Amino acid sequence: MGITEVESIARYTLKEGSHSDELKVYFHCTGGNSQPHSMKFDFQRLATNTAAAELLSALDELQQLTRQGQPAPTREQLLGELNHLEKVVSAKIAEMRFNLKQWH
């Protein structure tokens, strides 16, 4: 795929289309890095409307690469993320309840 600095891969996304699939790889931004912010790859779907073998292989490799070097989250990190999520969801629910009261 032409990615030379695999350790700089931050994340990736996949958009499935009817005739092709778009894989976009995002990189960590550092000042002296020659790597672009992201790279986009298009994979043509097969006649049976299934993903190409090259795409499946690339996804498998990306999953392994993005998992390597990343320590498992600690209990405290997970609790922090959970608390943050609860606050966000509570705030959204409160906003929706407020908006519903405006309809009366």
ZAVEX-306540 format. One line per field, with one value per atom (N, C-alpha, C, CB): residue number from 1; residue in one letter; atom name; x, y negated, z. Coordinates in pm, whole numbers. Glycine has a CB too. Layout:
BEGIN
k	NUM,...;
r	A,...;
a	CA,...;
x	X,...;
y	Y,...;
z	Z,...;
% end
This chain:
BEGIN
k	1,1,1,1,2,2,2,2,3,3,3,3,4,4,4,4,5,5,5,5,6,6,6,6,7,7,7,7,8,8,8,8,9,9,9,9,10,10,10,10,11,11,11,11,12,12,12,12,13,13,13,13,14,14,14,14,15,15,15,15,16,16,16,16,17,17,17,17,18,18,18,18,19,19,19,19,20,20,20,20,21,21,21,21,22,22,22,22,23,23,23,23,24,24,24,24,25,25,25,25,26,26,26,26,27,27,27,27,28,28,28,28,29,29,29,29,30,30,30,30,31,31,31,31,32,32,32,32,33,33,33,33,34,34,34,34,35,35,35,35,36,36,36,36,37,37,37,37,38,38,38,38,39,39,39,39,40,40,40,40,41,41,41,41,42,42,42,42,43,43,43,43,44,44,44,44,45,45,45,45,46,46,46,46,47,47,47,47,48,48,48,48,49,49,49,49,50,50,50,50,51,51,51,51,52,52,52,52,53,53,53,53,54,54,54,54,55,55,55,55,56,56,56,56,57,57,57,57,58,58,58,58,59,59,59,59,60,60,60,60,61,61,61,61,62,62,62,62,63,63,63,63,64,64,64,64,65,65,65,65,66,66,66,66,67,67,67,67,68,68,68,68,69,69,69,69,70,70,70,70,71,71,71,71,72,72,72,72,73,73,73,73,74,74,74,74,75,75,75,75,76,76,76,76,77,77,77,77,78,78,78,78,79,79,79,79,80,80,80,80,81,81,81,81,82,82,82,82,83,83,83,83,84,84,84,84,85,85,85,85,86,86,86,86,87,87,87,87,88,88,88,88,89,89,89,89,90,90,90,90,91,91,91,91,92,92,92,92,93,93,93,93,94,94,94,94,95,95,95,95,96,96,96,96,97,97,97,97,98,98,98,98,99,99,99,99,100,100,100,100,101,101,101,101,102,102,102,102,103,103,103,103,104,104,104,104;
r	M,M,M,M,G,G,G,G,I,I,I,I,T,T,T,T,E,E,E,E,V,V,V,V,E,E,E,E,S,S,S,S,I,I,I,I,A,A,A,A,R,R,R,R,Y,Y,Y,Y,T,T,T,T,L,L,L,L,K,K,K,K,E,E,E,E,G,G,G,G,S,S,S,S,H,H,H,H,S,S,S,S,D,D,D,D,E,E,E,E,L,L,L,L,K,K,K,K,V,V,V,V,Y,Y,Y,Y,F,F,F,F,H,H,H,H,C,C,C,C,T,T,T,T,G,G,G,G,G,G,G,G,N,N,N,N,S,S,S,S,Q,Q,Q,Q,P,P,P,P,H,H,H,H,S,S,S,S,M,M,M,M,K,K,K,K,F,F,F,F,D,D,D,D,F,F,F,F,Q,Q,Q,Q,R,R,R,R,L,L,L,L,A,A,A,A,T,T,T,T,N,N,N,N,T,T,T,T,A,A,A,A,A,A,A,A,A,A,A,A,E,E,E,E,L,L,L,L,L,L,L,L,S,S,S,S,A,A,A,A,L,L,L,L,D,D,D,D,E,E,E,E,L,L,L,L,Q,Q,Q,Q,Q,Q,Q,Q,L,L,L,L,T,T,T,T,R,R,R,R,Q,Q,Q,Q,G,G,G,G,Q,Q,Q,Q,P,P,P,P,A,A,A,A,P,P,P,P,T,T,T,T,R,R,R,R,E,E,E,E,Q,Q,Q,Q,L,L,L,L,L,L,L,L,G,G,G,G,E,E,E,E,L,L,L,L,N,N,N,N,H,H,H,H,L,L,L,L,E,E,E,E,K,K,K,K,V,V,V,V,V,V,V,V,S,S,S,S,A,A,A,A,K,K,K,K,I,I,I,I,A,A,A,A,E,E,E,E,M,M,M,M,R,R,R,R,F,F,F,F,N,N,N,N,L,L,L,L,K,K,K,K,Q,Q,Q,Q,W,W,W,W,H,H,H,H;
a	N,CA,C,CB,N,CA,C,CB,N,CA,C,CB,N,CA,C,CB,N,CA,C,CB,N,CA,C,CB,N,CA,C,CB,N,CA,C,CB,N,CA,C,CB,N,CA,C,CB,N,CA,C,CB,N,CA,C,CB,N,CA,C,CB,N,CA,C,CB,N,CA,C,CB,N,CA,C,CB,N,CA,C,CB,N,CA,C,CB,N,CA,C,CB,N,CA,C,CB,N,CA,C,CB,N,CA,C,CB,N,CA,C,CB,N,CA,C,CB,N,CA,C,CB,N,CA,C,CB,N,CA,C,CB,N,CA,C,CB,N,CA,C,CB,N,CA,C,CB,N,CA,C,CB,N,CA,C,CB,N,CA,C,CB,N,CA,C,CB,N,CA,C,CB,N,CA,C,CB,N,CA,C,CB,N,CA,C,CB,N,CA,C,CB,N,CA,C,CB,N,CA,C,CB,N,CA,C,CB,N,CA,C,CB,N,CA,C,CB,N,CA,C,CB,N,CA,C,CB,N,CA,C,CB,N,CA,C,CB,N,CA,C,CB,N,CA,C,CB,N,CA,C,CB,N,CA,C,CB,N,CA,C,CB,N,CA,C,CB,N,CA,C,CB,N,CA,C,CB,N,CA,C,CB,N,CA,C,CB,N,CA,C,CB,N,CA,C,CB,N,CA,C,CB,N,CA,C,CB,N,CA,C,CB,N,CA,C,CB,N,CA,C,CB,N,CA,C,CB,N,CA,C,CB,N,CA,C,CB,N,CA,C,CB,N,CA,C,CB,N,CA,C,CB,N,CA,C,CB,N,CA,C,CB,N,CA,C,CB,N,CA,C,CB,N,CA,C,CB,N,CA,C,CB,N,CA,C,CB,N,CA,C,CB,N,CA,C,CB,N,CA,C,CB,N,CA,C,CB,N,CA,C,CB,N,CA,C,CB,N,CA,C,CB,N,CA,C,CB,N,CA,C,CB,N,CA,C,CB,N,CA,C,CB,N,CA,C,CB,N,CA,C,CB,N,CA,C,CB,N,CA,C,CB,N,CA,C,CB,N,CA,C,CB,N,CA,C,CB,N,CA,C,CB,N,CA,C,CB,N,CA,C,CB,N,CA,C,CB,N,CA,C,CB,N,CA,C,CB,N,CA,C,CB,N,CA,C,CB;
x	83,0,87,-94,216,304,322,255,280,297,436,185,522,660,682,752,605,622,499,642,494,376,355,387,461,446,370,581,354,282,133,343,85,-58,-136,-85,-234,-316,-446,-348,-513,-641,-674,-754,-784,-829,-980,-765,-1037,-1181,-1208,-1249,-1326,-1367,-1507,-1362,-1523,-1655,-1688,-1659,-1797,-1837,-1931,-1904,-1901,-1985,-2043,-1906,-2126,-2188,-2090,-2312,-1996,-1902,-1758,-1911,-1729,-1594,-1598,-1505,-1489,-1473,-1358,-1448,-1373,-1270,-1209,-1329,-1080,-1004,-921,-914,-937,-861,-779,-956,-649,-556,-509,-436,-524,-484,-355,-596,-270,-141,-132,-28,-48,-17,57,67,20,85,202,-15,320,438,507,535,576,637,735,706,825,927,890,1052,767,723,695,599,747,723,595,841,531,408,291,378,201,83,-11,8,-112,-210,-291,-304,-321,-397,-370,-549,-405,-394,-524,-270,-571,-697,-669,-800,-735,-719,-857,-636,-875,-1002,-983,-1055,-1076,-1075,-1206,-1055,-1196,-1316,-1381,-1281,-1514,-1588,-1592,-1734,-1602,-1609,-1748,-1572,-1763,-1892,-2000,-1880,-1959,-2055,-2084,-2002,-2040,-2061,-1997,-2210,-1882,-1807,-1675,-1781,-1615,-1490,-1377,-1455,-1285,-1170,-1076,-1095,-1006,-914,-803,-851,-760,-656,-704,-614,-830,-886,-891,-1026,-937,-945,-807,-1011,-708,-571,-519,-480,-547,-504,-569,-537,-697,-768,-709,-916,-678,-619,-484,-605,-402,-270,-282,-189,-374,-393,-441,-493,-528,-577,-461,-687,-373,-257,-162,-183,-138,-45,-95,-21,-224,-276,-289,-411,-294,-300,-162,-363,-58,78,124,174,197,254,156,311,33,-66,-97,-195,-57,-83,-234,-11,-272,-412,-451,-438,-571,-611,-615,-748,-580,-585,-728,-491,-751,-883,-925,-886,-830,-859,-895,-739,-826,-858,-999,-755,-1031,-1164,-1272,-1174,-1247,-1344,-1359,-1301,-1248,-1254,-1335,-1115,-1313,-1389,-1537,-1334,-1566,-1704,-1773,-1711,-1705,-1761,-1787,-1667,-1694,-1711,-1831,-1583,-1842,-1954,-2087,-1938,-2091,-2214,-2253,-2197,-2156,-2184,-2238,-2057,-2175,-2219,-2361,-2123,-2388,-2521,-2625,-2522,-2592,-2685,-2717,-2628,-2614,-2635,-2723,-2500,-2701,-2782,-2927,-2724,-2948,-3084,-3154,-3082,-3083,-3141,-3178,-3043,-3093,-3121,-3246,-3000,-3257,-3373,-3501,-3352,-3495,-3612,-3655,-3583,-3558,-3587,-3655,-3458,-3603,-3662,-3803,-3574,-3826,-3960,-4059,-3956,-4014,-4103,-4145,-4032,-4065,-4097,-4217,-3977,-4253,-4362,-4497,-4343,-4501,-4631,-4690,-4616;
y	119,0,-126,0,-110,-226,-299,-320,-242,-306,-268,-262,-367,-339,-345,-435,-426,-442,-384,-592,-251,-185,-217,-35,-253,-287,-417,-295,-496,-623,-610,-725,-489,-468,-492,-324,-581,-612,-531,-762,-529,-460,-445,-535,-378,-362,-351,-239,-384,-373,-299,-513,-239,-169,-213,-15,-259,-296,-199,-445,-125,-27,-90,94,-71,-121,-6,-214,-37,70,130,16,48,98,101,12,26,26,-7,-76,26,-3,-101,127,-197,-298,-277,-443,-251,-235,-361,-106,-426,-548,-524,-671,-547,-527,-664,-438,-689,-816,-795,-872,-898,-890,-990,-913,-956,-1052,-1168,-986,-1290,-1408,-1449,-1525,-1447,-1498,-1598,-1382,-1692,-1800,-1755,-1892,-1662,-1621,-1502,-1592,-1460,-1342,-1376,-1281,-1294,-1316,-1250,-1265,-1175,-1104,-1203,-993,-1185,-1271,-1244,-1248,-1332,-1316,-1188,-1438,-1153,-1031,-984,-1056,-859,-801,-727,-706,-735,-672,-566,-777,-450,-340,-291,-224,-268,-217,-73,-305,12,153,183,246,233,267,391,292,387,503,610,463,734,844,852,977,931,946,996,1040,1070,1123,1022,1252,897,787,815,763,882,908,830,1059,812,737,814,707,740,799,862,695,967,1035,940,1158,848,753,662,668,623,539,616,490,739,819,840,954,862,878,749,923,636,505,475,394,506,483,568,513,692,781,727,923,685,630,500,607,413,287,313,198,411,443,489,551,570,616,500,726,414,303,202,233,173,72,128,21,258,319,329,456,344,356,225,401,234,115,35,29,76,6,90,-23,42,120,128,59,235,251,140,391,86,-22,26,-78,-63,-30,-41,-122,13,6,-139,82,-221,-363,-435,-432,-402,-463,-425,-420,-298,-252,-318,-100,-330,-397,-544,-385,-609,-748,-764,-802,-673,-677,-652,-575,-557,-526,-645,-403,-710,-829,-940,-879,-960,-1064,-1031,-1079,-906,-865,-885,-718,-851,-871,-1018,-817,-1108,-1252,-1299,-1330,-1253,-1294,-1246,-1239,-1119,-1064,-1133,-912,-1158,-1227,-1368,-1235,-1437,-1572,-1569,-1640,-1472,-1461,-1427,-1354,-1337,-1302,-1423,-1186,-1499,-1620,-1720,-1683,-1734,-1827,-1783,-1835,-1654,-1603,-1619,-1455,-1597,-1616,-1762,-1569,-1852,-1995,-2030,-2078,-1979,-2006,-1949,-1947,-1833,-1774,-1859,-1633,-1918,-2002,-2129,-2042,-2169,-2287,-2262,-2329,-2139,-2103,-2116,-1962,-2128,-2137,-2273,-2102;
z	0,0,0,121,19,14,145,-86,254,384,435,486,451,489,640,422,709,853,925,891,932,987,1134,969,1206,1347,1367,1413,1262,1274,1245,1180,1216,1190,1318,1135,1312,1428,1427,1431,1312,1300,1153,1375,1125,987,984,920,869,850,719,849,711,591,554,611,431,380,268,329,289,190,89,257,-36,-143,-223,-235,-321,-399,-500,-472,-550,-651,-602,-775,-494,-441,-292,-516,-224,-83,-68,-1,24,46,183,34,185,309,327,306,443,470,596,486,585,695,743,653,874,934,1013,1026,1016,1082,1196,982,1295,1402,1338,1518,1374,1317,1406,1302,1349,1419,1328,1461,1389,1312,1205,1404,1237,1141,1058,1212,1062,990,844,1057,753,610,562,529,650,614,605,718,508,500,618,366,634,743,726,749,601,574,432,596,408,274,246,261,121,83,-23,30,-6,-100,-142,-38,-271,-323,-368,-441,-330,-367,-438,-243,-562,-639,-578,-788,-570,-521,-630,-477,-588,-683,-743,-614,-847,-915,-819,-1034,-716,-619,-509,-557,-529,-435,-299,-417,-302,-180,-185,-162,-69,-61,-128,86,-185,-251,-148,-335,-188,-98,-51,-169,-137,-99,14,-220,10,115,247,77,243,364,425,335,340,388,449,273,384,436,570,336,584,711,823,695,792,892,938,835,842,876,955,749,915,988,1130,915,1148,1281,1369,1275,1315,1392,1421,1315,1325,1343,1445,1211,1442,1534,1675,1487,1690,1822,1885,1813,1802,1854,1914,1743,2021,2082,2165,1978,2168,2247,2370,2164,2487,2607,2633,2728,2698,2734,2830,2797,2818,2909,3053,2868,3143,3284,3334,3366,3451,3512,3532,3645,3574,3598,3468,3664,3360,3230,3186,3123,3200,3161,3246,3172,3377,3463,3425,3610,3390,3346,3218,3324,3123,2999,3024,2899,3113,3146,3212,3237,3305,3371,3271,3481,3180,3078,2990,2992,2949,2865,2937,2823,3066,3144,3148,3286,3164,3167,3033,3204,2925,2791,2764,2684,2795,2770,2859,2796,2985,3075,3025,3217,2979,2927,2802,2895,2715,2594,2628,2499,2723,2765,2825,2867,2909,2969,2860,3070,2761,2650,2573,2554,2548,2475,2557,2438,2688,2774,2774,2918,2780,2775,2643,2793,2533,2402,2391,2291,2450,2449,2528,2505,2638,2720,2642,2853,2547,2468,2377,2385,2354,2263,2330,2211,2462,2533,2521,2678;
% end
